[in-house]
Amino acid sequence: MIELQLIEKSRIAKHYSVLDFKQGENYYYIKAQLQLQDGSCLMVRWDNSPHHKEISTYPHHKHIRGTTESSREISLN
């Protein structure tokens, strides 16, 4: 999985834990917690599930603070 490979190669991530993972035929969902080199913690959620048809960029979307928004971003970079 490319997202986990990016985390493993990162110079700022000390280690990570996968908290949740779901996979379907054309999508996957992953929630991970990263421990950063400075001791802080970063929560990461990747969700390319084909839902939220009301979003103008469907199926692309992002979840921010409990809301679902349009997004063309498709990378953890």
C-alpha positions as CSV (number, residue, x, y, z in Angstrom):
1,M,0.0,0.0,0.0
2,I,1.6,3.2,-1.2
3,E,0.4,5.3,1.8
4,L,2.2,3.1,4.3
5,Q,5.3,3.0,2.1
6,L,5.3,6.9,2.2
7,I,5.1,6.8,6.0
8,E,7.8,4.2,6.3
9,K,10.2,6.4,4.1
10,S,9.3,9.6,5.9
11,R,12.1,11.3,7.8
12,I,9.6,12.8,10.3
13,A,7.7,9.6,11.3
14,K,9.3,7.5,14.0
15,H,6.7,4.7,13.8
16,Y,3.0,4.2,13.1
17,S,0.1,2.0,14.1
18,V,-2.8,1.0,11.8
19,L,-6.0,1.6,13.9
20,D,-8.6,0.6,11.3
21,F,-8.5,-0.9,7.8
22,K,-11.3,-1.8,5.4
23,Q,-11.0,-2.9,1.8
24,G,-13.5,-3.5,-1.0
25,E,-13.3,-4.2,-4.7
26,N,-12.5,-0.6,-5.7
27,Y,-11.7,1.2,-2.5
28,Y,-9.9,1.1,0.8
29,Y,-10.0,2.9,4.1
30,I,-7.2,3.2,6.5
31,K,-6.8,5.1,9.8
32,A,-3.3,5.3,11.3
33,Q,-1.6,7.0,14.1
34,L,1.9,8.3,13.5
35,Q,4.5,9.1,16.2
36,L,6.7,11.8,14.9
37,Q,10.4,12.4,15.7
38,D,9.6,15.4,17.8
39,G,7.3,13.3,20.1
40,S,4.0,14.6,18.7
41,C,1.3,12.4,17.3
42,L,-0.4,12.7,13.9
43,M,-3.7,11.0,13.0
44,V,-4.0,10.0,9.3
45,R,-7.2,8.8,7.6
46,W,-7.3,7.7,4.0
47,D,-10.7,7.1,2.6
48,N,-11.3,6.6,-1.1
49,S,-14.7,4.9,-0.6
50,P,-17.1,5.7,-3.5
51,H,-19.8,7.5,-1.4
52,H,-20.9,11.1,-1.0
53,K,-22.4,11.4,-4.5
54,E,-23.6,14.9,-3.6
55,I,-19.9,16.2,-3.6
56,S,-19.0,18.0,-6.8
57,T,-15.7,16.0,-7.0
58,Y,-17.3,12.6,-6.5
59,P,-15.9,10.1,-5.8
60,H,-13.0,12.2,-4.5
61,H,-13.6,13.9,-1.1
62,K,-11.9,14.6,2.2
63,H,-13.1,14.6,5.8
64,I,-12.2,17.6,7.9
65,R,-13.4,18.1,11.5
66,G,-16.6,16.1,11.0
67,T,-17.5,17.5,7.6
68,T,-17.1,16.1,4.1
69,E,-15.7,18.4,1.5
70,S,-14.8,18.4,-2.2
71,S,-11.2,17.5,-3.0
72,R,-9.0,16.6,-5.9
73,E,-6.1,15.7,-3.5
74,I,-5.3,12.0,-3.9
75,S,-2.0,11.7,-2.0
76,L,-0.5,11.7,1.4
77,N,2.5,13.6,0.0
